Amino acid sequence: MRRFLVLIGIEGYAVLLALYRGLGGVHTDEAKYLLDIPYPHPPLARFILNLTESLPYNELRWRIIFASLLVQAVWLVVCMAKKMSPENRLTLCGLWIFSASVMFQSGTIMMAVLTALQGLIFVWLLLDAGNTKYEIRNTNIAGWVALFWLASLFTAYQAVLYLPIVIAIFWKAKINPIHSVLAIGIPILLAAMYVASNPLAAASFIKAGGQNTGLPLFDLIQVSLMSWLWAGSAVLSVAGLIGMLKSKQWAMLFSFVLVFAFHITSYRAYYPILFLPLLVGGVIACPWVLRKSALLLAMQIVIAVYVFAHTELAFYETGARTVMRQVNQLPRQGTVLIAGGFGHGWQYESRSPILRYRPSLLSKAKAVVCLEECPGVSGYGFYQIENIPQEVWIRK
């Protein structure tokens, strides 16, 4: 009964985070996945997300699912820490629950969340790869691990950052070297072939790799360091890295370097969570880092409260949701033209086709959204809506 009540309490925490994330609306990257836009990531997860597009409350449903998966992953952490003392195990669970990346990325419909969870499973397999049960059934398990590796790569390309851990899993499990090469290499080859066959994915790859080239290296390293500290609310971040170093977990350390380098070349605010499974693995590999567990947990909670209190919370809707609520109520059929730069969030919120503004398309439009100047719209039979943040014109 106690475990059931804990489970319900944790789920309530996850739902609360998901509801908060749902207040503002769907952002551009989330819209790409919900609409199954064929870039930047492979199709597996976004295809599943798009299957429920026609169902009511689709966005909120997936926010709750993503938040639940991330928060309830604490039970996998419990399983991984089964050889630790109850006090240390409870501390590690608290470090997970109160890490900034869990608090602020739960409820976001982002592939980085799924990739981090996949990374946690790989870390679990690595730490468990040498036990007798694993070795006895190594052939069957190798096939499932290879299939999971393929699914991870076709969820998001960032799964390749955990390649050293996947290699170490097969190495420790004493799998036939040829089988290991095939199990690891074929999924990578298939992912590369998919990128090569998809011009949008390839272009996204190139753009992401060069987006930080104009910034000073010192600034990029500083941002990556902050990302690492943010991932585990500093306490888990430091403890996890020390654990990896003291236990000489080279596979996790190599993955840590890859994630750090990835942040330098292609930083986004939703990538810090990719550090999280490595930090948890470092603590489990070296429980010594939790020798003052009560103090560490108290520090983690204090830092979590401080971060939450000093983070600007967005309790307002995106412009796309506000505008499209008005436009969707129009009885007239037609397209919506948008002047200026806009993301896929506008496309998700609209029930009508979205096109970039051109005067030649005004005859087929029912509304025009002017994110930048679009003079002359009133001359085509449109009038402007008042009391709305953006400049919006609808047909008379």
C-alpha positions in Angstrom: 0.0 0.0 0.0 2.8 2.4 0.8 4.5 1.8 -2.6 1.1 2.3 -4.3 0.6 5.7 -2.5 4.1 6.7 -3.5 3.3 5.8 -7.1 0.1 7.9 -7.0 2.0 10.8 -5.5 4.7 10.7 -8.1 2.1 10.5 -10.9 0.4 13.6 -9.4 3.7 15.4 -9.6 4.1 14.3 -13.2 0.6 15.4 -14.2 1.1 18.8 -12.5 4.3 19.4 -14.5 2.5 18.3 -17.7 -0.5 20.7 -17.0 1.9 23.6 -16.5 3.7 22.9 -19.8 0.3 22.8 -21.5 -0.6 26.3 -20.5 1.3 28.2 -23.2 0.6 26.0 -26.2 2.6 23.9 -28.7 6.0 25.2 -29.6 7.7 24.8 -33.0 9.7 21.6 -32.2 6.8 19.9 -30.4 4.5 20.7 -33.4 7.0 19.0 -35.7 6.6 15.8 -33.9 2.8 16.0 -33.3 2.3 16.8 -37.0 4.8 14.1 -38.2 6.9 16.7 -40.0 9.7 14.7 -41.8 12.6 16.5 -40.1 14.8 16.8 -38.2 14.4 13.3 -36.6 13.7 9.8 -37.9 10.0 8.7 -38.1 9.5 6.2 -35.3 8.3 8.3 -32.4 6.7 11.1 -34.4 4.7 8.5 -36.4 3.3 7.1 -33.1 2.5 10.6 -31.9 0.7 11.4 -35.1 -1.5 8.3 -34.9 -3.7 10.0 -32.2 -3.9 13.4 -34.0 -7.7 13.2 -34.5 -8.4 12.4 -30.9 -9.5 15.1 -28.5 -6.9 16.6 -26.1 -4.1 15.0 -28.1 -1.5 17.5 -27.0 -2.4 17.2 -23.3 -2.5 13.4 -23.5 1.1 13.2 -24.8 2.3 15.8 -22.3 1.1 13.6 -19.5 2.6 10.5 -21.1 6.0 12.1 -21.6 6.0 13.6 -18.1 4.9 10.2 -16.6 7.6 8.3 -18.4 10.3 10.7 -17.2 9.2 11.1 -13.6 8.2 7.4 -13.1 11.6 6.4 -14.5 12.6 6.8 -10.8 11.5 3.2 -10.4 14.1 2.1 -12.9 16.6 4.1 -10.8 15.4 2.1 -7.8 16.0 -1.1 -9.7 19.5 -0.1 -10.8 20.4 0.9 -7.2 19.2 -2.4 -5.6 22.7 -3.1 -4.2 22.9 0.3 -2.5 21.8 0.9 1.1 18.1 2.0 1.5 19.3 5.5 2.6 21.5 5.9 -0.5 18.8 4.5 -2.7 16.3 7.0 -1.4 18.8 9.8 -1.8 19.4 8.9 -5.4 15.7 8.8 -6.1 15.4 12.3 -4.6 18.3 13.5 -6.7 16.4 12.3 -9.8 13.0 13.7 -8.9 14.5 17.1 -8.0 16.9 17.5 -10.8 16.3 20.6 -12.9 16.1 18.6 -16.2 13.3 16.5 -14.8 11.4 19.4 -13.3 11.5 21.6 -16.4 11.5 19.1 -19.2 8.7 16.9 -17.9 5.6 17.5 -20.0 7.6 18.7 -23.0 6.9 16.7 -26.1 10.5 16.5 -27.1 12.6 13.7 -28.5 15.4 14.6 -26.0 13.2 13.3 -23.2 12.8 9.9 -24.9 16.5 9.7 -25.8 17.4 10.4 -22.2 15.1 7.6 -21.0 16.7 5.3 -23.7 20.1 6.3 -22.4 19.0 5.4 -18.8 18.1 1.9 -20.1 21.5 1.5 -21.8 23.2 2.5 -18.6 21.1 0.0 -16.7 22.1 -2.7 -19.2 25.7 -1.7 -18.9 25.8 -1.9 -15.1 24.0 -5.3 -15.3 25.8 -6.7 -18.3 28.3 -8.8 -16.3 25.9 -10.8 -14.1 25.4 -14.5 -14.6 21.8 -14.3 -15.7 22.8 -12.0 -18.5 25.6 -14.2 -19.8 23.4 -17.3 -19.8 20.9 -15.7 -22.1 23.3 -13.5 -24.0 22.2 -14.5 -27.5 18.5 -13.6 -26.9 19.4 -10.5 -25.0 21.8 -9.4 -27.6 19.0 -9.4 -30.2 16.7 -7.4 -28.0 19.5 -4.9 -27.2 20.2 -4.5 -30.9 16.5 -4.0 -31.7 16.3 -1.4 -28.9 19.4 0.3 -30.3 17.8 0.5 -33.7 14.6 1.9 -32.2 16.6 4.5 -30.3 18.4 5.7 -33.4 15.1 5.9 -35.3 13.6 8.0 -32.4 16.3 10.6 -32.5 19.8 10.8 -33.9 21.2 11.9 -30.6 21.0 8.3 -29.4 24.3 7.9 -31.1 25.9 9.8 -28.2 25.4 6.6 -26.1 27.3 4.5 -28.6 30.3 3.9 -26.2 27.8 2.4 -23.7 26.2 0.2 -26.3 29.6 -1.1 -27.4 30.5 -1.8 -23.7 27.3 -3.7 -23.2 28.2 -6.2 -25.9 31.8 -6.3 -24.8 30.9 -7.1 -21.1 28.3 -9.6 -22.2 31.0 -11.6 -24.2 28.9 -11.6 -27.4 30.6 -13.0 -30.5 32.6 -10.1 -32.0 31.1 -10.5 -35.4 27.5 -10.5 -34.0 28.4 -7.4 -31.9 29.7 -5.5 -34.9 26.5 -6.4 -36.9 24.2 -5.6 -34.0 25.8 -2.2 -33.4 26.7 -1.3 -37.0 23.6 -2.2 -39.0 21.3 0.2 -37.0 23.8 3.0 -37.5 24.0 2.2 -41.2 20.2 2.2 -41.6 20.0 5.5 -39.8 22.7 7.0 -42.1 20.8 5.7 -45.1 17.6 7.3 -43.9 19.4 10.7 -43.5 20.9 10.3 -47.0 17.5 9.6 -48.5 15.8 12.5 -46.8 17.0 15.9 -48.0 15.2 17.7 -45.2 16.9 15.6 -42.5 20.3 16.0 -44.2 19.9 19.7 -44.4 18.8 19.8 -40.7 21.9 17.8 -39.8 24.2 20.3 -41.6 22.5 23.3 -40.1 22.6 21.9 -36.6 26.3 21.1 -36.9 27.2 24.6 -37.9 24.9 26.7 -35.9 27.5 27.6 -33.2 30.5 28.2 -35.5 30.3 32.0 -35.1 30.5 32.0 -31.3 33.7 32.1 -29.2 34.8 28.7 -27.9 35.0 30.0 -24.4 31.3 31.0 -24.4 30.3 27.6 -25.9 32.3 25.7 -23.2 30.7 27.9 -20.5 27.2 27.2 -21.9 27.9 23.4 -22.0 29.2 23.5 -18.4 26.0 25.3 -17.3 24.0 22.7 -19.2 25.8 19.9 -17.3 25.2 21.6 -13.9 21.6 22.3 -14.8 20.9 18.7 -15.8 21.4 17.4 -12.3 20.7 20.6 -10.3 24.5 20.7 -9.6 24.5 18.1 -6.8 23.7 15.1 -9.0 25.9 16.6 -11.7 29.0 16.8 -9.6 28.3 13.5 -7.7 27.7 11.6 -11.0 30.8 12.9 -12.7 33.0 12.1 -9.7 31.4 8.6 -9.6 32.2 7.9 -13.2 35.8 9.0 -12.7 36.4 7.1 -9.4 34.8 3.9 -10.8 36.6 4.3 -14.1 33.4 3.8 -16.1 35.1 4.6 -19.4 32.1 3.9 -21.6 30.0 6.4 -19.6 32.8 8.9 -19.5 33.2 8.7 -23.3 29.5 9.2 -23.7 29.7 12.2 -21.3 32.4 13.7 -23.5 30.3 13.1 -26.6 27.2 14.8 -25.0 29.4 17.7 -23.9 30.9 18.1 -27.3 27.4 17.9 -28.8 26.3 20.8 -26.6 29.3 22.8 -27.9 28.4 22.3 -31.5 24.6 22.3 -31.3 23.3 23.6 -28.0 19.5 23.8 -27.4 17.8 24.5 -24.1 16.2 21.0 -24.1 19.5 19.0 -24.5 20.8 19.1 -20.8 18.6 16.1 -20.0 20.9 14.0 -22.2 23.5 14.2 -19.3 21.0 12.8 -16.7 21.3 9.0 -17.3 25.1 9.2 -17.3 25.1 11.1 -14.0 22.8 8.5 -12.4 25.0 5.7 -13.7 28.1 7.4 -12.2 26.5 7.5 -8.7 25.4 3.9 -8.9 28.8 2.8 -10.1 30.4 4.5 -7.1 28.0 4.7 -4.1 30.9 6.3 -2.1 29.8 9.7 -3.5 26.7 9.5 -1.4 28.5 9.0 1.9 26.8 12.2 3.2 23.4 11.3 1.6 21.2 13.4 3.9 23.2 16.5 3.3 23.3 15.9 -0.5 19.6 15.4 -0.7 18.9 18.5 1.4 21.2 20.5 -0.9 19.4 19.1 -4.0 16.0 20.2 -2.7 17.3 23.7 -1.7 18.8 24.2 -5.2 15.7 22.9 -6.9 13.5 25.4 -4.9 16.0 28.2 -5.7 16.1 27.3 -9.5 12.3 27.1 -9.6 11.8 30.4 -7.8 14.3 32.2 -10.1 13.0 30.8 -13.4 10.5 32.8 -15.4 7.4 30.7 -15.5 5.3 31.1 -18.7 1.6 31.2 -17.7 0.6 32.9 -20.9 -0.4 31.4 -24.3 1.7 31.5 -27.4 0.7 34.0 -30.0 -0.2 31.2 -32.4 -2.8 29.8 -30.0 -4.3 33.2 -29.2 -4.6 34.2 -32.8 -5.8 30.8 -34.2 -8.5 30.5 -31.5 -10.1 33.6 -33.1 -9.4 32.6 -36.7 -10.7 29.0 -36.3 -14.1 30.4 -35.3 -14.6 32.0 -38.7 -17.3 30.2 -40.7 -15.6 31.1 -44.0 -13.4 28.5 -45.8 -9.9 29.4 -47.1 -6.2 29.6 -46.2 -4.5 31.6 -43.6 -1.6 33.7 -44.8 1.2 34.7 -42.5 3.7 37.5 -43.3 7.1 37.1 -41.5 8.9 34.2 -39.9 6.7 31.6 -38.2 7.1 28.1 -36.9 5.1 24.9 -37.1 3.3 25.9 -33.9 1.1 28.1 -36.1 0.4 25.1 -38.4 -0.6 22.9 -35.4 -3.0 25.5 -33.9 -4.7 26.2 -37.3 -7.6 24.2 -38.7 -7.0 25.8 -42.1 -4.0 25.5 -44.4 -1.1 27.9 -43.6 0.8 29.6 -46.4 3.4 32.3 -46.5 1.9 35.7 -47.3 1.9 36.8 -50.9 -0.5 39.4 -52.4 -1.4 37.0 -55.2 -2.9 34.5 -52.6 -5.3 37.0 -51.0 -8.2 36.1 -53.1 -8.2 32.6 -51.6 -7.4 33.6 -48.0 -9.9 34.0 -45.1 -7.4 35.6 -42.8 -3.9 37.3 -42.8 -1.6 37.4 -39.9 1.0 40.2 -40.1 4.1 39.3 -38.0 5.8 41.9 -40.1 4.4 44.7 -42.3 1.9 43.6 -45.0 0.6 46.9 -46.4 -2.4 47.0 -48.6 -4.4 44.1 -47.1 -7.4 46.3 -46.3 -7.8 47.0 -50.0 -8.7 43.4 -50.7 -11.8 43.3 -48.5 -10.2 42.5 -45.1 -10.7 44.3 -41.8 -8.4 44.1 -38.7 -9.4 42.3 -35.5 -8.9 44.5 -32.4 -7.7 43.6 -28.9 -5.3 40.9 -30.0 -1.5 40.9 -29.7 -0.7 40.3 -33.4 -2.0 42.2 -36.4 -4.7 40.0 -37.8 -7.0 40.7 -40.8 -10.0 38.7 -41.7 -12.2 38.8 -44.8 -15.4 40.8 -44.6 
